[in-house]
């Protein structure tokens, strides 16, 4: 990774000699750059017509592996404000953003949350799980963080930002209540969520699931045969009806678990695609944060709920 990061940091250093972004013309939108789609959506909703947002990472992009281009760096350097997640989610891009802090307003939204509300990375001592958006009550707080940062950059937009933030938070409170109602349809013993990587810890804590990822919190290292067998044993032990692939991860790893379960003489369904680190396509229901969460919950509930006449055993294999 070092050989990728160093040229980009060199580009940052060269751009450091350029003039800072000129003061905005009155009425001109704030130039905002964001990283993941979940942040992009919040900024667009809160900022409305007073922001011009460029999101770096679209549908299906894994932020753990994202590599900034020289064009990205130029766009970042010309921004009035940059929003990113932090907690090492953006990996090498995070190094670039830290380098830019001295001259460009940057906001790491997850790092601005109270540390006592964060989950620890089970694999890396002292590191925290960055996937905070899967707990709607935490992402509600990010809306306030974004609103306050936009107010500081554009005081004249304060009333608009605050009103939009309240409206979005009301939607998210309704979303949180809806999720709790939906997951109640899954028997407690079936609330075990097996996914491609360990991105759903906050979802599990908030909504009462045990979460097991084939890979750890980061996707920088590949899953091995031992990981596949570990998850296959868990699926067999608990008689899980389904496991899940992710939109930003290759299918092959979870399909390897399915094959390993089948080799043990049982079957397990691929329950569907979950959106973990990226929103869906903008034209899809999962193209905004609320829709993204609803789509995930529908997929999980449909795959794990107990069906009339079912015996709780793993279902037939389907690909």
C-alpha angles and dihedrals in degrees: 000000000000093000089056096047099047098065090049092049088050089055089051090052091051092049089050088076091059124092117272116253109291119250111275120256109248109273094017113130120252111261104235130181121194134182116210123034094243089063092042090056094051093048092049092048095047098037097041112166093353092071135059104203129197114189114202098200121056134183116325095010117139107219092199089065101033115130119203116230125215086254090056090053092052090050091048091048092054094048124111090212136004125206121196136157103241126187086110094293092129092045109186093015088056088063089056092050093049089052090054097050094095095066108017126058106247128179122196097198099193092048089055091062118096106275092225089066093056126093121233122241104251091210103043120053113233095008123117130220107255099198095097097142092077089074105067092200090060094045088053087065091051088061089061091046091054093045093052093047091051090048091054091051095042112022092176089065094055098110093046093047093049094046092049091047092053092048092050092046090052089055090049093050089054089048092052092051091047092052092052091051093048098047089051085073089069115080110243093243090058095051095105113123116202114187142161095267137005097269100123103066093114090048090052094049093047099044105029106260133137105227126206123180125196088218126032128256092290124052094209091105123052124239114254135211090268091057091050092051093045092055093042090055090051092050091050095044095052097034092234114193096208147013126197140234122209130232093231098044132068115265094224097082096056090041087056088057090049090052091048090052090049089052087059089060099258135091136229130188126235093238096203142274120311123199105229113156101008139042121242124259112304091246093054129083089251090057093101132043099257092046091045091057094044092050092051093048093048090051093048095046094046092051099043105033118108112253123215110271093013121136098208094249121133112282130236117294115258130172 
